[in-house]
Amino acid sequence: MTSQNELSHVDKNGSVSMVDVGHKETTQRIAIASGKIFGKKETLIKIKDNQMKKGDVITTAHIAGILGAKKTSDLIPLCHPLFLDSVKLSFEILKDHVYIVATAKTSGKTGVEMEALSAVSVACLTIYDMCKAIDKEMVISDICLQEKQGGKSGHFIRE
């Protein structure tokens, strides 16, 4: 069982707090996250063929994902605002879902996992928003961290 002293966002009095990263070394940090949005076959065909009434779904989701990464500290209360070196997203339209991968990079004192996860989440939400008129049954799932590099905790790769 984890004690309150072991939780980085809880101070000695049990109150939530932003972690002090002032003493940490600046290092290159990279995080890769992925997620899926499932939809009807017809919806995925319209996305692929750029036939949605609201416009180009993938391009819009791409831009939204980058913006989501940039705005992470505005959305997640204890995240530090980061200067991002880059945010890249890729989209693969498969037979029953769109698979999204986001890579976020920074040279800083804290990791970019939340930025990569936010990028994927906002991209998925944007696809839902642009397609909900024809497919309200879409499901966003499997948003997770795939890999993380840099910082004290080292290199993580999801098995």
N, C-alpha and C positions, 0 to 999 in steps of 0.2 A: 504494500500500500504506500502511496506517495504522500509524504508530509507536505505541509504548506511551505516549508523552507525549500523544498525541492522544485516548486512550481515557479517558473521565472516571471510570471505576471501577477504573483501574489506577494505582498510585502510581509514583514514579520508580524504585522497586526492582523493579517488575513484580508486586507483590502487589495483590490485590483490596482495594478500600477503598470506604467510603461517601463519596460526594461531599460536600464541605463547601459548604453553601448559605448559610452565615451572612452572607456579604457580598452576597448577591443581594437585589434589590428585591422587595417583596411586590407581586404583580399578580394580577388576575383571570385564572384559567386554566380552560380548558374542553377536554374531550376527548370525542370521539364514536367509539365502536367498534361493530362489528357482527359477527354470526356466524350460522351456520345449523346446524340439526340435521335431517338427512334421516331419514325413516322410511317405513314402509309406509302405504299409503292408509288402511287400517283403523285404524292407530295414530293417525294425524292426525285422523281422524273422531272417535275416542274422546276425544282431547285437546280438540277443539273442542266436543264435546257434553258435556264434563265427566263422562265415563263410566269413568274409570280407577279401579281398585279402591283405589289409594293416596290418591285425593282429587283436588282441583283442581290440575292440573299447572301451569297458567300462573300462578296466584296463588302457589303454592309456589316456582316458578322465579323469580318476580319478587322475592319476599322474599329468596331465596337469592342472587340477583344483587346486591342492595343489601348484604347481609352480606358477600359476596365482595369488593366494592369496599372496604368498611370494614376488612377483614382483610388487604388486599393486603400491607402491610409485614410481616405475620406469615408470609406465604407466599413472598415474593420477598426473598431475603436482603439486598439492597442498596437496597431501596426505603425512603424516609423515611416515617415515620408522618405522615399528613396529617389535618387537620381538613377534612372534606368539607362544603361548603356545601349540595350536593345530589347525589343520584344518581337518575336516572330511567331506566326501561327501558320499551321497547315491544316487543310481540310480534305478529307477523302469521303466522297459520296459512295456509299455501299448500297446493297440491295434493300436493307431495312433501316439504315441509320447513316448519319453523318458522323464521322470520327474526327475529332479535333485535337491537335497537339499544339501546346504553347510553350515556347522557350523564352525565359526572361534572364537577362544578364545585368550585373552591376559590379562595380568596384566599390565595396563599402564595408561597413562594420556589422551588417546584419543581412540575413538571407533574403532571397526573392521567391520563396515558395508560395507565399500568399499572392504575390503578383501574378505568377504563372497560373495558379488556381483561379484567380479572379478573371484572368483573360479568357480561360476556357469557359467559365461559368457565364460570363457576359456574352460571349459568342453564342453559346447554346441558347440563352434567353432571347437574343436577337433573332436567331433562326425561328424560335417559337413565335415571337411577335410578328415576324414577317409572313408566317405561314398559318397562323391560327384561324384565319378566315375559312380555310379549306380543310384544316386538320387540327381540331381541338384535342385530339387524343395523343398528341405527341408526348413522348416521355424523355426527360433528361436524366441520364444516369452515368454511373461509373466515373464520376469526376474524382481524380486522384493524382497524387504526386508520383511521377515515374522515376525521377532522378533528381539528385541535388548534389552540387559540388561546392566546396569552399567552406571556410569557417571552422570553428573548433570541433564540431561534430563530424567533420570529414565528409566522405563520399557515401551517398546512399543510392542504391538501385533497387527498385521494386522487383521482387522475385516473380 
